[in-house]
Amino acid sequence: LPLSGVIPNQWSTLSDLNSLDLHQSSLSGTVPTGLGLLQKLVFLDLGRNSFSGTIPSELGMCLQLYAIDMRWNSLTGSLPQELETVGQRSSREGDLLILYNDGLCG
């Protein structure tokens, strides 16, 4: 079944989660700050949803995170400084940060 609505706050307790692919899931609301508690997260795809607001700086606490896709949402503001090194955090080929087609600045 396709997901819709908002990402539940309870997901921040999934401490062993290392990959979260919610691409094109009809999700909305803001990107939860609690995702920053997922210390083992390496891959995050929230692309093609209806997220709005800013990208939470708390995602910078996911020190193993090397791939983020948040394209095709309605995000605004600047990329948090804590996430500027996402594509440089490991020696893995293909480290990436995809944010285009949003209202981001800076």
ZADREN-661397 format. One record per atom (N, C-alpha, C): residue number from 0; residue in three letters; atom name; x, y, z. Coordinates in steps of 0.1 Angstrom, whole numbers, plus 2048, in hexadecimal, padded with zeros to 3 digits. Example, Ala and Ser with C-alpha at 12.3 -4.5 7.8 and 13.67 -1.06 7.14 Angstrom:
2
i->0; aa->Ala; at->N; c1->884; c2->7C7; c3->84E
i->0; aa->Ala; at->CA; c1->87B; c2->7D3; c3->84E
i->0; aa->Ala; at->C; c1->884; c2->7DF; c3->84E
i->1; aa->Ser; at->N; c1->880; c2->7EA; c3->847
i->1; aa->Ser; at->CA; c1->889; c2->7F5; c3->847
i->1; aa->Ser; at->C; c1->881; c2->800; c3->84F
% end
This chain:
106
i->0; aa->Leu; at->N; c1->808; c2->7F4; c3->800
i->0; aa->Leu; at->CA; c1->800; c2->800; c3->800
i->0; aa->Leu; at->C; c1->809; c2->80C; c3->800
i->1; aa->Pro; at->N; c1->805; c2->817; c3->7F8
i->1; aa->Pro; at->CA; c1->80D; c2->823; c3->7F8
i->1; aa->Pro; at->C; c1->80B; c2->82B; c3->805
i->2; aa->Leu; at->N; c1->816; c2->831; c3->809
i->2; aa->Leu; at->CA; c1->815; c2->839; c3->815
i->2; aa->Leu; at->C; c1->80F; c2->847; c3->812
i->3; aa->Ser; at->N; c1->809; c2->84D; c3->81C
i->3; aa->Ser; at->CA; c1->805; c2->85B; c3->81A
i->3; aa->Ser; at->C; c1->804; c2->862; c3->828
i->4; aa->Gly; at->N; c1->803; c2->86F; c3->828
i->4; aa->Gly; at->CA; c1->803; c2->876; c3->835
i->4; aa->Gly; at->C; c1->810; c2->87B; c3->839
i->5; aa->Val; at->N; c1->814; c2->87A; c3->845
i->5; aa->Val; at->CA; c1->820; c2->87F; c3->84B
i->5; aa->Val; at->C; c1->829; c2->873; c3->850
i->6; aa->Ile; at->N; c1->836; c2->876; c3->851
i->6; aa->Ile; at->CA; c1->83F; c2->86B; c3->857
i->6; aa->Ile; at->C; c1->83C; c2->86C; c3->866
i->7; aa->Pro; at->N; c1->838; c2->860; c3->86C
i->7; aa->Pro; at->CA; c1->836; c2->860; c3->87A
i->7; aa->Pro; at->C; c1->842; c2->863; c3->882
i->8; aa->Asn; at->N; c1->840; c2->86A; c3->88D
i->8; aa->Asn; at->CA; c1->84C; c2->86D; c3->896
i->8; aa->Asn; at->C; c1->852; c2->860; c3->89C
i->9; aa->Gln; at->N; c1->84A; c2->856; c3->89D
i->9; aa->Gln; at->CA; c1->84E; c2->849; c3->8A3
i->9; aa->Gln; at->C; c1->859; c2->843; c3->89B
i->10; aa->Trp; at->N; c1->85A; c2->846; c3->88E
i->10; aa->Trp; at->CA; c1->865; c2->841; c3->885
i->10; aa->Trp; at->C; c1->873; c2->844; c3->88A
i->11; aa->Ser; at->N; c1->874; c2->84F; c3->892
i->11; aa->Ser; at->CA; c1->881; c2->853; c3->897
i->11; aa->Ser; at->C; c1->886; c2->849; c3->8A1
i->12; aa->Thr; at->N; c1->87E; c2->83F; c3->8A6
i->12; aa->Thr; at->CA; c1->883; c2->835; c3->8AF
i->12; aa->Thr; at->C; c1->888; c2->829; c3->8A8
i->13; aa->Leu; at->N; c1->888; c2->829; c3->89B
i->13; aa->Leu; at->CA; c1->88D; c2->81D; c3->893
i->13; aa->Leu; at->C; c1->89C; c2->81E; c3->892
i->14; aa->Ser; at->N; c1->8A3; c2->81C; c3->89D
i->14; aa->Ser; at->CA; c1->8B1; c2->81E; c3->89E
i->14; aa->Ser; at->C; c1->8BA; c2->816; c3->895
i->15; aa->Asp; at->N; c1->8B5; c2->80B; c3->890
i->15; aa->Asp; at->CA; c1->8BE; c2->802; c3->887
i->15; aa->Asp; at->C; c1->8BB; c2->805; c3->879
i->16; aa->Leu; at->N; c1->8B2; c2->80E; c3->876
i->16; aa->Leu; at->CA; c1->8AF; c2->811; c3->868
i->16; aa->Leu; at->C; c1->8BB; c2->817; c3->861
i->17; aa->Asn; at->N; c1->8BE; c2->812; c3->855
i->17; aa->Asn; at->CA; c1->8CA; c2->818; c3->84E
i->17; aa->Asn; at->C; c1->8C6; c2->81D; c3->840
i->18; aa->Ser; at->N; c1->8BA; c2->81A; c3->83B
i->18; aa->Ser; at->CA; c1->8B5; c2->81F; c3->82E
i->18; aa->Ser; at->C; c1->8A7; c2->822; c3->82F
i->19; aa->Leu; at->N; c1->8A3; c2->82E; c3->82B
i->19; aa->Leu; at->CA; c1->895; c2->832; c3->82B
i->19; aa->Leu; at->C; c1->891; c2->838; c3->81D
i->20; aa->Asp; at->N; c1->88A; c2->830; c3->815
i->20; aa->Asp; at->CA; c1->886; c2->834; c3->808
i->20; aa->Asp; at->C; c1->877; c2->836; c3->808
i->21; aa->Leu; at->N; c1->873; c2->843; c3->808
i->21; aa->Leu; at->CA; c1->865; c2->847; c3->808
i->21; aa->Leu; at->C; c1->862; c2->84E; c3->7FB
i->22; aa->His; at->N; c1->86A; c2->84C; c3->7F1
i->22; aa->His; at->CA; c1->868; c2->853; c3->7E4
i->22; aa->His; at->C; c1->85A; c2->851; c3->7DE
i->23; aa->Gln; at->N; c1->854; c2->85C; c3->7DA
i->23; aa->Gln; at->CA; c1->847; c2->85C; c3->7D4
i->23; aa->Gln; at->C; c1->83C; c2->855; c3->7DC
i->24; aa->Ser; at->N; c1->83B; c2->859; c3->7E9
i->24; aa->Ser; at->CA; c1->832; c2->852; c3->7F2
i->24; aa->Ser; at->C; c1->826; c2->85B; c3->7F6
i->25; aa->Ser; at->N; c1->824; c2->866; c3->7F0
i->25; aa->Ser; at->CA; c1->818; c2->86F; c3->7F4
i->25; aa->Ser; at->C; c1->819; c2->874; c3->802
i->26; aa->Leu; at->N; c1->825; c2->876; c3->807
i->26; aa->Leu; at->CA; c1->827; c2->87B; c3->814
i->26; aa->Leu; at->C; c1->828; c2->88A; c3->814
i->27; aa->Ser; at->N; c1->824; c2->891; c3->81F
i->27; aa->Ser; at->CA; c1->824; c2->89F; c3->820
i->27; aa->Ser; at->C; c1->828; c2->8A4; c3->82E
i->28; aa->Gly; at->N; c1->827; c2->8B0; c3->830
i->28; aa->Gly; at->CA; c1->82B; c2->8B6; c3->83D
i->28; aa->Gly; at->C; c1->83A; c2->8BA; c3->83D
i->29; aa->Thr; at->N; c1->840; c2->8BB; c3->848
i->29; aa->Thr; at->CA; c1->84E; c2->8BE; c3->849
i->29; aa->Thr; at->C; c1->856; c2->8B2; c3->84A
i->30; aa->Val; at->N; c1->863; c2->8B3; c3->847
i->30; aa->Val; at->CA; c1->86C; c2->8A8; c3->849
i->30; aa->Val; at->C; c1->86F; c2->8A7; c3->858
i->31; aa->Pro; at->N; c1->86B; c2->89C; c3->85F
i->31; aa->Pro; at->CA; c1->86C; c2->89B; c3->86D
i->31; aa->Pro; at->C; c1->87B; c2->89D; c3->872
i->32; aa->Thr; at->N; c1->87D; c2->8A5; c3->87C
i->32; aa->Thr; at->CA; c1->88A; c2->8A6; c3->882
i->32; aa->Thr; at->C; c1->88F; c2->899; c3->889
i->33; aa->Gly; at->N; c1->885; c2->891; c3->88D
i->33; aa->Gly; at->CA; c1->888; c2->884; c3->893
i->33; aa->Gly; at->C; c1->890; c2->87B; c3->88A
i->34; aa->Leu; at->N; c1->890; c2->87D; c3->87D
i->34; aa->Leu; at->CA; c1->898; c2->874; c3->874
i->34; aa->Leu; at->C; c1->8A7; c2->876; c3->878
i->35; aa->Gly; at->N; c1->8AB; c2->881; c3->87E
i->35; aa->Gly; at->CA; c1->8B9; c2->883; c3->882
i->35; aa->Gly; at->C; c1->8BD; c2->879; c3->88D
i->36; aa->Leu; at->N; c1->8B4; c2->872; c3->893
i->36; aa->Leu; at->CA; c1->8B7; c2->869; c3->89E
i->36; aa->Leu; at->C; c1->8BB; c2->85B; c3->898
i->37; aa->Leu; at->N; c1->8B9; c2->859; c3->88B
i->37; aa->Leu; at->CA; c1->8BC; c2->84C; c3->884
i->37; aa->Leu; at->C; c1->8CB; c2->84C; c3->881
i->38; aa->Gln; at->N; c1->8D3; c2->848; c3->88B
i->38; aa->Gln; at->CA; c1->8E1; c2->849; c3->88A
i->38; aa->Gln; at->C; c1->8E7; c2->83F; c3->880
i->39; aa->Lys; at->N; c1->8E0; c2->835; c3->87C
i->39; aa->Lys; at->CA; c1->8E5; c2->82B; c3->872
i->39; aa->Lys; at->C; c1->8E1; c2->82E; c3->864
i->40; aa->Leu; at->N; c1->8D9; c2->839; c3->862
i->40; aa->Leu; at->CA; c1->8D3; c2->83C; c3->855
i->40; aa->Leu; at->C; c1->8DF; c2->840; c3->84B
i->41; aa->Val; at->N; c1->8DF; c2->839; c3->840
i->41; aa->Val; at->CA; c1->8E9; c2->83C; c3->836
i->41; aa->Val; at->C; c1->8E2; c2->841; c3->829
i->42; aa->Phe; at->N; c1->8D5; c2->83E; c3->827
i->42; aa->Phe; at->CA; c1->8CE; c2->842; c3->81A
i->42; aa->Phe; at->C; c1->8C1; c2->847; c3->81E
i->43; aa->Leu; at->N; c1->8BD; c2->853; c3->819
i->43; aa->Leu; at->CA; c1->8B0; c2->859; c3->81C
i->43; aa->Leu; at->C; c1->8AB; c2->85F; c3->80F
i->44; aa->Asp; at->N; c1->89F; c2->859; c3->80A
i->44; aa->Asp; at->CA; c1->899; c2->85E; c3->7FE
i->44; aa->Asp; at->C; c1->88B; c2->862; c3->801
i->45; aa->Leu; at->N; c1->889; c2->86F; c3->801
i->45; aa->Leu; at->CA; c1->87B; c2->875; c3->803
i->45; aa->Leu; at->C; c1->876; c2->87C; c3->7F7
i->46; aa->Gly; at->N; c1->87C; c2->879; c3->7EC
i->46; aa->Gly; at->CA; c1->879; c2->880; c3->7DF
i->46; aa->Gly; at->C; c1->86B; c2->87D; c3->7DA
i->47; aa->Arg; at->N; c1->866; c2->887; c3->7D3
i->47; aa->Arg; at->CA; c1->858; c2->886; c3->7CC
i->47; aa->Arg; at->C; c1->84D; c2->884; c3->7D7
i->48; aa->Asn; at->N; c1->84D; c2->88C; c3->7E1
i->48; aa->Asn; at->CA; c1->843; c2->88D; c3->7EB
i->48; aa->Asn; at->C; c1->83E; c2->89B; c3->7EB
i->49; aa->Ser; at->N; c1->837; c2->89F; c3->7F6
i->49; aa->Ser; at->CA; c1->832; c2->8AD; c3->7F7
i->49; aa->Ser; at->C; c1->837; c2->8B3; c3->804
i->50; aa->Phe; at->N; c1->844; c2->8B0; c3->808
i->50; aa->Phe; at->CA; c1->849; c2->8B6; c3->814
i->50; aa->Phe; at->C; c1->84B; c2->8C5; c3->812
i->51; aa->Ser; at->N; c1->849; c2->8CC; c3->81D
i->51; aa->Ser; at->CA; c1->84B; c2->8DB; c3->81C
i->51; aa->Ser; at->C; c1->853; c2->8DF; c3->828
i->52; aa->Gly; at->N; c1->857; c2->8EC; c3->829
i->52; aa->Gly; at->CA; c1->85F; c2->8F1; c3->834
i->52; aa->Gly; at->C; c1->86E; c2->8EF; c3->831
i->53; aa->Thr; at->N; c1->876; c2->8EF; c3->83B
i->53; aa->Thr; at->CA; c1->884; c2->8EE; c3->83A
i->53; aa->Thr; at->C; c1->889; c2->8E0; c3->83C
i->54; aa->Ile; at->N; c1->895; c2->8DE; c3->838
i->54; aa->Ile; at->CA; c1->89C; c2->8D1; c3->83A
i->54; aa->Ile; at->C; c1->8A2; c2->8D2; c3->848
i->55; aa->Pro; at->N; c1->89E; c2->8C9; c3->851
i->55; aa->Pro; at->CA; c1->8A3; c2->8CA; c3->85F
i->55; aa->Pro; at->C; c1->8B2; c2->8C8; c3->861
i->56; aa->Ser; at->N; c1->8B8; c2->8D0; c3->868
i->56; aa->Ser; at->CA; c1->8C7; c2->8CF; c3->86A
i->56; aa->Ser; at->C; c1->8CA; c2->8C3; c3->872
i->57; aa->Glu; at->N; c1->8C0; c2->8BD; c3->879
i->57; aa->Glu; at->CA; c1->8C2; c2->8B1; c3->881
i->57; aa->Glu; at->C; c1->8C6; c2->8A5; c3->878
i->58; aa->Leu; at->N; c1->8C3; c2->8A5; c3->86B
i->58; aa->Leu; at->CA; c1->8C8; c2->89B; c3->863
i->58; aa->Leu; at->C; c1->8D7; c2->89A; c3->862
i->59; aa->Gly; at->N; c1->8DE; c2->8A5; c3->866
i->59; aa->Gly; at->CA; c1->8EC; c2->8A5; c3->867
i->59; aa->Gly; at->C; c1->8F2; c2->89C; c3->872
i->60; aa->Met; at->N; c1->8E9; c2->897; c3->87B
i->60; aa->Met; at->CA; c1->8ED; c2->88E; c3->886
i->60; aa->Met; at->C; c1->8EE; c2->880; c3->880
i->61; aa->Cys; at->N; c1->8E9; c2->87D; c3->875
i->61; aa->Cys; at->CA; c1->8EB; c2->870; c3->86E
i->61; aa->Cys; at->C; c1->8F8; c2->870; c3->867
i->62; aa->Leu; at->N; c1->903; c2->86D; c3->86F
i->62; aa->Leu; at->CA; c1->910; c2->86E; c3->86A
i->62; aa->Leu; at->C; c1->914; c2->864; c3->85F
i->63; aa->Gln; at->N; c1->90C; c2->859; c3->85E
i->63; aa->Gln; at->CA; c1->90F; c2->84F; c3->854
i->63; aa->Gln; at->C; c1->907; c2->852; c3->847
i->64; aa->Leu; at->N; c1->8FE; c2->85C; c3->847
i->64; aa->Leu; at->CA; c1->8F6; c2->85F; c3->83C
i->64; aa->Leu; at->C; c1->8FE; c2->864; c3->830
i->65; aa->Tyr; at->N; c1->8FE; c2->85E; c3->825
i->65; aa->Tyr; at->CA; c1->906; c2->862; c3->819
i->65; aa->Tyr; at->C; c1->8FD; c2->864; c3->80D
i->66; aa->Ala; at->N; c1->8F0; c2->861; c3->80D
i->66; aa->Ala; at->CA; c1->8E8; c2->864; c3->802
i->66; aa->Ala; at->C; c1->8DA; c2->869; c3->806
i->67; aa->Ile; at->N; c1->8D7; c2->875; c3->801
i->67; aa->Ile; at->CA; c1->8CA; c2->87B; c3->804
i->67; aa->Ile; at->C; c1->8C3; c2->880; c3->7F7
i->68; aa->Asp; at->N; c1->8B7; c2->87C; c3->7F5
i->68; aa->Asp; at->CA; c1->8AF; c2->881; c3->7EA
i->68; aa->Asp; at->C; c1->8A3; c2->887; c3->7EF
i->69; aa->Met; at->N; c1->8A1; c2->894; c3->7ED
i->69; aa->Met; at->CA; c1->895; c2->89B; c3->7F1
i->69; aa->Met; at->C; c1->890; c2->8A4; c3->7E6
i->70; aa->Arg; at->N; c1->893; c2->89F; c3->7D9
i->70; aa->Arg; at->CA; c1->88E; c2->8A7; c3->7CE
i->70; aa->Arg; at->C; c1->87F; c2->8A6; c3->7CC
i->71; aa->Trp; at->N; c1->879; c2->8AF; c3->7C5
i->71; aa->Trp; at->CA; c1->86B; c2->8B0; c3->7C2
i->71; aa->Trp; at->C; c1->862; c2->8B0; c3->7CE
i->72; aa->Asn; at->N; c1->866; c2->8B9; c3->7D8
i->72; aa->Asn; at->CA; c1->85D; c2->8BC; c3->7E3
i->72; aa->Asn; at->C; c1->85B; c2->8CC; c3->7E3
i->73; aa->Ser; at->N; c1->856; c2->8D1; c3->7EE
i->73; aa->Ser; at->CA; c1->854; c2->8E0; c3->7EF
i->73; aa->Ser; at->C; c1->85C; c2->8E5; c3->7FA
i->74; aa->Leu; at->N; c1->869; c2->8E1; c3->7FB
i->74; aa->Leu; at->CA; c1->872; c2->8E5; c3->806
i->74; aa->Leu; at->C; c1->877; c2->8F3; c3->803
i->75; aa->Thr; at->N; c1->879; c2->8FB; c3->80E
i->75; aa->Thr; at->CA; c1->87E; c2->908; c3->80D
i->75; aa->Thr; at->C; c1->88A; c2->90A; c3->816
i->76; aa->Gly; at->N; c1->890; c2->916; c3->815
i->76; aa->Gly; at->CA; c1->89B; c2->919; c3->81E
i->76; aa->Gly; at->C; c1->8A8; c2->915; c3->819
i->77; aa->Ser; at->N; c1->8B2; c2->914; c3->821
i->77; aa->Ser; at->CA; c1->8C0; c2->911; c3->81D
i->77; aa->Ser; at->C; c1->8C3; c2->902; c3->821
i->78; aa->Leu; at->N; c1->8CC; c2->8FD; c3->81B
i->78; aa->Leu; at->CA; c1->8D1; c2->8F0; c3->81F
i->78; aa->Leu; at->C; c1->8D9; c2->8F1; c3->82C
i->79; aa->Pro; at->N; c1->8D5; c2->8EA; c3->836
i->79; aa->Pro; at->CA; c1->8DB; c2->8EB; c3->843
i->79; aa->Pro; at->C; c1->8EA; c2->8E8; c3->842
i->80; aa->Gln; at->N; c1->8F2; c2->8F0; c3->849
i->80; aa->Gln; at->CA; c1->901; c2->8EF; c3->849
i->80; aa->Gln; at->C; c1->905; c2->8E1; c3->84D
i->81; aa->Glu; at->N; c1->8FD; c2->8DB; c3->856
i->81; aa->Glu; at->CA; c1->900; c2->8CD; c3->85A
i->81; aa->Glu; at->C; c1->8FF; c2->8C3; c3->84F
i->82; aa->Leu; at->N; c1->8F9; c2->8C6; c3->844
i->82; aa->Leu; at->CA; c1->8F8; c2->8BC; c3->839
i->82; aa->Leu; at->C; c1->901; c2->8BF; c3->82D
i->83; aa->Glu; at->N; c1->908; c2->8CA; c3->82E
i->83; aa->Glu; at->CA; c1->911; c2->8CE; c3->823
i->83; aa->Glu; at->C; c1->91B; c2->8C3; c3->81F
i->84; aa->Thr; at->N; c1->91F; c2->8BB; c3->828
i->84; aa->Thr; at->CA; c1->929; c2->8B1; c3->826
i->84; aa->Thr; at->C; c1->924; c2->8A3; c3->823
i->85; aa->Val; at->N; c1->916; c2->8A1; c3->821
i->85; aa->Val; at->CA; c1->911; c2->894; c3->81E
i->85; aa->Val; at->C; c1->918; c2->88D; c3->813
i->86; aa->Gly; at->N; c1->91A; c2->893; c3->808
i->86; aa->Gly; at->CA; c1->920; c2->88D; c3->7FD
i->86; aa->Gly; at->C; c1->92F; c2->88A; c3->7FF
i->87; aa->Gln; at->N; c1->935; c2->88E; c3->80A
i->87; aa->Gln; at->CA; c1->943; c2->88C; c3->80C
i->87; aa->Gln; at->C; c1->946; c2->884; c3->819
i->88; aa->Arg; at->N; c1->93C; c2->87E; c3->81E
i->88; aa->Arg; at->CA; c1->93D; c2->877; c3->82B
i->88; aa->Arg; at->C; c1->944; c2->869; c3->82B
i->89; aa->Ser; at->N; c1->944; c2->863; c3->81F
i->89; aa->Ser; at->CA; c1->94A; c2->856; c3->81E
i->89; aa->Ser; at->C; c1->952; c2->855; c3->811
i->90; aa->Ser; at->N; c1->959; c2->84A; c3->80F
i->90; aa->Ser; at->CA; c1->961; c2->848; c3->803
i->90; aa->Ser; at->C; c1->959; c2->840; c3->7F9
i->91; aa->Arg; at->N; c1->94C; c2->83F; c3->7FB
i->91; aa->Arg; at->CA; c1->943; c2->837; c3->7F2
i->91; aa->Arg; at->C; c1->941; c2->83F; c3->7E6
i->92; aa->Glu; at->N; c1->941; c2->838; c3->7DB
i->92; aa->Glu; at->CA; c1->93E; c2->83F; c3->7CE
i->92; aa->Glu; at->C; c1->92F; c2->841; c3->7CE
i->93; aa->Gly; at->N; c1->92B; c2->84C; c3->7C8
i->93; aa->Gly; at->CA; c1->91C; c2->84F; c3->7C7
i->93; aa->Gly; at->C; c1->916; c2->856; c3->7D3
i->94; aa->Asp; at->N; c1->91E; c2->85B; c3->7DC
i->94; aa->Asp; at->CA; c1->919; c2->863; c3->7E7
i->94; aa->Asp; at->C; c1->911; c2->86F; c3->7E0
i->95; aa->Leu; at->N; c1->905; c2->872; c3->7E5
i->95; aa->Leu; at->CA; c1->8FE; c2->87C; c3->7DE
i->95; aa->Leu; at->C; c1->8F4; c2->884; c3->7E8
i->96; aa->Leu; at->N; c1->8F1; c2->88F; c3->7E3
i->96; aa->Leu; at->CA; c1->8E7; c2->898; c3->7E9
i->96; aa->Leu; at->C; c1->8DF; c2->89E; c3->7DE
i->97; aa->Ile; at->N; c1->8D2; c2->89A; c3->7DD
i->97; aa->Ile; at->CA; c1->8CA; c2->89F; c3->7D2
i->97; aa->Ile; at->C; c1->8BE; c2->8A7; c3->7D8
i->98; aa->Leu; at->N; c1->8BE; c2->8B4; c3->7D4
i->98; aa->Leu; at->CA; c1->8B4; c2->8BD; c3->7D9
i->98; aa->Leu; at->C; c1->8AD; c2->8C6; c3->7CF
i->99; aa->Tyr; at->N; c1->8B0; c2->8C4; c3->7C2
i->99; aa->Tyr; at->CA; c1->8AB; c2->8CD; c3->7B8
i->99; aa->Tyr; at->C; c1->89C; c2->8CE; c3->7B7
i->100; aa->Asn; at->N; c1->897; c2->8D8; c3->7B1
i->100; aa->Asn; at->CA; c1->889; c2->8DB; c3->7AF
i->100; aa->Asn; at->C; c1->882; c2->8DE; c3->7BC
i->101; aa->Asp; at->N; c1->888; c2->8E3; c3->7C5
i->101; aa->Asp; at->CA; c1->883; c2->8E8; c3->7D2
i->101; aa->Asp; at->C; c1->884; c2->8F7; c3->7D3
i->102; aa->Gly; at->N; c1->87F; c2->8FD; c3->7DD
i->102; aa->Gly; at->CA; c1->880; c2->90B; c3->7DF
i->102; aa->Gly; at->C; c1->88C; c2->90E; c3->7E8
i->103; aa->Leu; at->N; c1->896; c2->906; c3->7E8
i->103; aa->Leu; at->CA; c1->8A2; c2->908; c3->7F0
i->103; aa->Leu; at->C; c1->8AA; c2->913; c3->7EB
i->104; aa->Cys; at->N; c1->8B1; c2->91A; c3->7F4
i->104; aa->Cys; at->CA; c1->8BA; c2->925; c3->7F0
i->104; aa->Cys; at->C; c1->8C7; c2->923; c3->7F7
i->105; aa->Gly; at->N; c1->8D1; c2->92A; c3->7F3
i->105; aa->Gly; at->CA; c1->8DE; c2->92A; c3->7FA
i->105; aa->Gly; at->C; c1->8E7; c2->91F; c3->7F5
% end
